[in-house]
Amino acid sequence: MKKRVVYRIQLTPDAKKRLLNLSEQFGVTQVAMTSRMVEWFTSQPDMIQAAILGLYPELLKKEVATLILERMASDPTTQDKK
């Protein structure tokens, strides 16, 4: 079995409720769902992480998805992350 680390997160009551609803809908525990989301997020390229975290300036937000896709299409290192 892989070594695991326990990590606490803080959610708003509304986010907790939505997470519970989703976990029931998909038949997955909240811990498993949260763990998979964190694993997915940390494996994404830095451009995707920055977009998810809202780190791009307001001026670029409308264009950021197109810019990221163009950059990923031209970067051979992102082709391996399928």
Residue pairs with C-beta under 8 A, 6 or more apart in sequence:
7 38
9 34
11 19
19 30
19 33
19 34
20 30
22 33
23 29
23 30
23 32
23 33
26 33
28 36
41 49
41 52
43 81
44 52
44 81
45 72
45 78
45 81
47 68
47 71
47 72
48 68
50 56
51 64
51 65
51 68
56 64
60 67
72 78
